[in-house]
């Protein structure tokens, strides 16, 4: 390992990736199979049989966000992306907050996915006839059992991620091919043979039961799309920064198609009660309705592969984001250690895996896996919406001069990101208010609004505390200049002492 002392040029990451490697990492981070197998059931519990409508509606602001990421990436490719862009264009405090909430949201996501991975493996064990081990009845709905199994997988994929993103991308490419073949095959078959008639009302957002259901459904859908920007966190390791932009946009459009296909297929095959009632086991139930064993187990295998790939894809961009923040002294120097053997932030990658393991263990206070999933998805949805919105506003601020120079470019670079940011901030604020007013007491339960609001509130509050520490204790130059370092501008740290 090499450790970067403050005041010297930060080490660079190896440039070894192409556009399809970025697609593999971003697609694995978005985890379409996991989102379809679990997220659709959670979302259906809120919006009913209007999954296609909510997925289409959520895509619109996310498309504006993707455009903002792409344009910012073209002028300033950086592993820290939103953290650097928002700090430069708005304020370092908000820039740090973007970097921080992305870190804590991903750690929470890793803990959630750890349990999902364990649940898929226990379900597969049940399908194979293994229902008991050493007197213990295997329960894929138990947070304790699923977390224990998932942590073993998390350790394994973290060690794989240490060896480099090229190795990880190759592994994820193979997993993705299998997942998508199974997903396309079963969803296509479900659309053709499903017993429930196709209805145009499924695409009508005005038929969603209430404004609060619409807001919560949209943020749950934002969570499903979350991860396309993983391509931008490895843009210092791609041969051409434009490849990161292409990978992010390709991934996003692909996810839209898969989510629409999955939502229509699920609603053709399953009733509303079946959709909302099976949680983490929804994809296995879907497979059982369409085929007999052993073919019915294929969607479950795809879910397991998706969860494993998204675990690894979650570790990789988070370690790179913290690498970028360490270069600016907003985080400690341990995060900018680069392995001389692999050319990756290996120490940071291992620490991210350890943090996710600790958070997964803390999630054991929620005994039912379905409740843990609901709480995590709601919390992450709110903070991801905030991060996306601030990044879009940074793009609007940086490119506002285009409104005078070329109004067509100005609309794409300023107006659309601003509208996307306003939509996401409004949704997040409305949902937070509805959580706050929905109850008069606190309870550790997915049905308790105060509990659902507590987690994102702590994520955001801890970000401001960490920013204060970075500014006044670490005395980071980032808070004086608002500029983050990148691979081509290492002099910031060198000249700041």
KOLKEGU-151512 format. One record per residue (C-alpha): residue in one letter; y, x, z. Coordinates in pm, whole numbers, padded with zeros to 5 digits, always signed. Each point is the difference from the previous one (the first is absolute). Layout:
KOLKEGU-151512
aYXZ...
end
This chain:
KOLKEGU-151512
x+00000+00000+00000x+00362+00102-00044x+00263-00142+00228x+00356-00036-00119x+00242+00130+00266x+00330-00180+00002x+00257+00190-00201x-00235+00126-00272x-00086-00147-00337x-00249-00287+00038x-00334+00053-00175x-00070-00199-00315x-00295-00224-00073x-00221+00077-00296x+00080-00175-00328x-00342-00110-00119x+00014-00376-00066x+00038-00208-00314x+00100-00363-00045x-00354-00135+00038x-00045+00191+00326x+00314-00171+00126x-00137-00336-00112x-00324+00067+00188x+00186+00086+00321x+00245-00291-00027x-00271-00252-00094x-00220+00116+00286x+00295-00025+00240x+00075-00354-00121x-00372-00079+00039x-00031-00304-00225x-00357-00075+00105x+00091+00008+00369x+00311-00211-00063x-00200-00255-00199x-00297-00003+00237x+00207-00031+00318x+00368-00052-00085x-00060-00309-00211x-00178-00176+00284x+00275+00089+00248x+00268-00116-00245x-00186-00322-00082x+00007-00083+00370x+00380-00010-00033x+00073-00138-00351x-00320-00193-00072x-00118-00023-00361x+00310+00165-00146x-00113+00362-00011x+00087+00053-00370x+00351-00135+00062x+00068+00223+00298x-00139+00309-00173x+00222-00060-00305x+00305-00073+00213x-00045+00312+00213x-00040+00214-00312x+00360-00066-00108x+00180+00186+00281x-00270+00267+00004x+00062+00060-00372x+00368+00056+00081x-00102+00243+00276x-00230+00185-00241x+00287+00039-00244x+00214+00147+00277x-00274+00248+00096x-00050+00100-00362x+00367+00061-00071x+00057+00191+00324x-00309+00208-00064x+00128+00103-00342x+00318+00148+00147x-00149+00135+00325x-00378+00040+00023x-00089+00060+00365x-00307-00044+00220x+00226-00175+00252x+00122-00253-00264x+00160-00290+00191x+00079+00217+00301x+00194+00244-00219x+00154-00255-00237x+00127-00238+00270x+00130+00289+00212x+00199+00134-00294x+00132-00329-00138x+00051-00211+00314x-00021+00182+00335x-00238+00254+00157x-00075-00244+00282x-00136-00260-00240x-00168+00270-00207x-00185+00126+00306x-00091-00359+00088x-00159-00049-00344x-00207+00314+00043x-00096-00094+00354x-00105-00361-00062x-00207+00110-00298x-00183+00241+00228x-00065-00246+00283x-00085-00283-00242x-00254+00219-00176x-00154+00109+00330x-00032-00368+00094x-00147-00071-00343x-00250+00281+00043x-00107-00145+00334x-00039-00344-00162x-00191+00142-00297x-00223+00198+00234x-00119-00327+00153x-00033-00163-00344x-00216+00291-00117x-00221-00032+00305x-00028-00376-00051x-00111+00047-00363x-00262+00253+00103x-00134-00225+00276x-00015-00291-00244x-00196+00218-00242x-00234+00097+00282x-00057-00370+00069x-00070-00068-00368x-00259+00281+00013x-00169-00164+00299x+00141+00226+00272x+00142-00232+00267x-00057+00198+00319x+00023+00368+00101x-00130+00122+00339x+00015-00353+00135x+00357-00057-00123x+00050-00299-00230x+00210+00113-00297x+00308-00221-00043x+00229+00059-00300x+00261-00221+00168x+00024+00223+00310x+00306+00226+00009x-00181+00248+00227x-00307+00043-00220x+00189+00006-00330x+00253+00250+00134x-00271+00234+00130x-00178+00007-00337x+00327+00025-00193x+00125+00297+00201x-00300+00202-00118x+00101-00074-00360x+00367+00077+00073x-00093+00345+00128x-00203+00069-00314x+00271-00107-00247x+00269+00190+00193x-00201+00318-00036x-00036-00070-00373x+00376-00055-00034x+00062+00344+00153x-00160+00166-00302x+00271-00135-00229x+00121-00304-00189x-00184+00106-00315x-00332-00025+00180x+00107-00328+00160x+00117-00141-00333x-00333+00078-00163x-00190-00171+00281x+00231-00301-00014x-00026-00026-00378x-00377-00039+00028x+00030-00256+00278x+00263-00195-00196x-00215-00027-00310x-00284-00153+00200x+00233-00232+00194x+00175-00135-00307x-00318-00054-00198x-00145-00205+00287x+00330-00180+00065x+00058-00092-00364x-00360-00109-00044x-00020-00226+00305x+00352-00142-00035x-00051-00070-00369x-00331-00170+00072x+00160-00198+00284x+00281-00126-00225x-00252-00122-00258x-00258-00157+00236x+00198-00096+00313x-00054-00361+00117x+00367-00072+00083x+00218-00108-00294x+00285+00221-00116x+00341-00144+00089x+00346+00094-00123x+00131-00083+00349x-00152+00328+00114x+00291+00170-00181x+00271-00227+00149x+00188+00176+00284x+00188-00323+00082x-00328-00156+00114x-00038+00254+00284x+00006-00196+00329x+00320+00137+00162x+00274+00262-00022x-00159+00203+00279x-00337-00010-00180x+00175+00116-00319x+00170+00289+00183x-00315+00110+00180x-00207-00036-00316x+00246+00213-00196x-00005+00278+00259x-00380-00012+00013x+00004+00037-00378x+00245+00291+00027x-00258+00161+00227x-00261-00047-00273x+00222+00179-00255x+00094+00272+00249x-00129+00340-00103x+00109+00026-00364x+00266+00249+00116x-00272+00242+00116x+00030+00151-00349x+00354+00110+00088x-00105+00179+00320x-00200+00253-00202x+00266+00048-00266x+00049+00364+00101x-00366+00053-00086x+00013-00159-00346x+00063+00210-00309x+00279-00233-00119x+00204-00219+00243x-00001-00277-00262x-00375-00026+00052x+00059-00128+00353x+00225-00276-00133x-00253-00097-00266x-00281-00001+00256x+00192-00224+00241x+00093-00256-00266x-00349-00002-00157x-00151-00058+00343x+00238-00283+00083x-00063-00193-00322x-00374+00054+00037x+00012-00139+00354x+00180-00313-00120x-00274-00069-00252x-00276+00060+00254x+00166-00216+00267x+00049-00290-00241x-00358+00030-00121x-00133+00018+00356x+00211-00286+00133x-00099-00238-00281x-00367+00101+00033x-00003-00048+00378x+00161-00343-00031x-00246-00102-00270x-00298+00099+00217x+00114-00064+00359x+00166-00293+00172x+00322+00048+00197x-00194-00005+00327x-00250+00257-00128x+00282+00222-00127x+00190+00004+00327x-00299+00003+00233x-00194+00313-00090x+00258+00275+00056x-00148+00349-00042x-00325-00152-00128x+00163-00205-00278x-00112+00221-00291x-00361+00002+00123x+00008-00381+00023x+00147-00017-00351x-00283+00220-00131x-00266-00210+00173x+00134-00313-00168x-00031+00156-00346x-00325+00197+00014x-00313+00065+00201x-00094+00330+00158x+00012+00282-00086x+00276-00078-00255x+00195-00197+00263x+00044+00322+00197x+00193+00173-00281x+00343-00146+00097x-00064+00119+00355x-00081+00349-00125x+00322-00009-00207x+00194-00105+00311x-00145+00292+00193x+00089+00244-00278x+00351-00146-00018x+00049+00036+00373x-00128+00358-00003x+00229+00090-00293x+00303-00164+00163x-00066+00191+00322x+00020+00324-00190x+00293-00119-00213x+00185-00098+00318x-00046+00342+00158x+00123+00192-00306x+00352-00150-00057x+00075-00019+00372x-00073+00369+00048x+00226+00080-00299x+00282-00217+00133x-00018+00176+00335x-00012+00334-00185x+00334-00089-00162x+00151-00106+00333x-00122+00320+00168x+00173+00206-00269x+00326-00163+00113x-00074+00061+00368x-00003-00375+00072x-00363+00048+00106x-00165+00302+00158x-00108+00309-00200x-00369-00082+00043x+00030-00260-00280x+00112+00260-00256x-00295+00231+00049x-00161+00051-00340x-00355+00121-00039x-00015+00326-00196x-00347-00099-00121x+00064-00357-00115x+00378-00008-00051x+00026-00323+00204x+00163-00097+00332x-00342+00025+00162x+00110+00000+00364x+00217-00306-00054x-00284-00176-00179x-00233+00062+00294x+00263-00118+00247x+00057-00321-00197x-00372-00071+00018x+00006+00064+00375x+00299-00233+00049x-00169-00275-00201x-00313+00041+00211x+00205-00038+00318x+00176-00313-00129x-00332-00146-00112x-00127+00047+00354x+00312-00172+00139x-00072-00299-00227x-00305-00071+00214x+00226-00210+00225x-00038-00265-00274x-00372-00085+00018x-00025-00211-00316x+00029+00189-00327x+00168-00296-00173x+00280-00005+00261x+00050+00375-00029x+00026-00027-00378x+00257-00280+00019x+00215+00186+00254x-00009+00325-00200x+00071-00157-00338x+00300-00196+00132x+00148+00305+00174x-00047+00230-00296x+00135-00264-00239x+00331-00019+00188x+00059+00376+00025x-00112+00065-00358x+00245-00265-00121x+00275+00182+00194x-00096+00337-00147x-00013-00136-00355x+00333-00177+00040x+00180+00311+00128x-00141+00209-00285x+00117-00258-00254x+00348-00001+00157x+00003+00379-00023x-00067-00027-00374x+00276-00259-00040x+00245+00223+00188x-00091+00316-00193x+00019-00159-00346x+00286-00242+00057x+00214+00194-00251x-00225-00128-00279x+00153-00346+00040x+00319+00141-00153x-00166+00227-00256x-00282-00218-00136x-00036-00354+00133x-00359-00036-00124x-00107+00314+00184x+00209-00112+00295x-00187-00328+00028x-00335+00181+00006x+00113+00280+00231x+00232-00187+00237x-00019-00379-00020x-00379-00046-00008x-00069+00243+00289x+00278-00167+00201x-00149-00345-00056x-00347+00127+00094x+00137+00157+00317x+00185-00318+00095x-00313-00209-00054x-00218+00226+00215x+00258+00032+00280x+00047-00376+00005x-00375-00061+00013x-00054+00254+00275x+00290-00133+00207x-00107-00361-00040x-00359+00078+00092x+00107+00200+00307x+00218-00290+00113x-00282-00250-00054x-00233+00218+00210x+00261+00021+00276x+00060-00376+00014x-00364-00102-00036x-00093+00049+00366x+00142+00041+00349x-00248+00252+00143x-00173+00328-00090x-00372+00021-00065x-00218+00257-00179x-00106-00239-00273x+00047-00029-00376x+00135-00352+00064x+00277+00120+00233x+00332+00054-00177x+00137+00240+00262x-00307+00219-00034x+00031-00001-00380x+00367+00098+00033x-00054+00269+00264x-00188+00247-00220x+00256+00025-00286x+00283+00004+00257x-00160+00298+00174x-00055+00175-00333x+00370-00032-00089x+00135+00078+00349x-00216+00311+00030x+00144+00117-00331x+00355+00004+00136x-00115+00184+00314x-00180+00261-00212x+00311+00033-00220x+00216+00062+00306x-00242+00273+00114x+00008+00161-00347x+00379-00006-00013x+00095+00117+00348x-00304+00195+00121x-00147+00147-00319x+00353+00020-00147x-00134-00079-00345x+00236+00086-00288x-00117-00323-00164x+00236-00195+00227x+00296+00218-00097x-00049+00004-00374x-00203-00315-00068x-00200+00207-00249x-00370+00070+00026x-00166+00311-00132x-00224-00002-00302x-00211+00250-00186x+00297+00116-00208x+00261+00009+00277x-00144+00193+00296x+00335+00156+00085x+00105-00289+00227x-00203+00126+00292x+00068+00363-00078x+00377-00050+00021x+00009-00241+00292x-00043+00248+00288
end
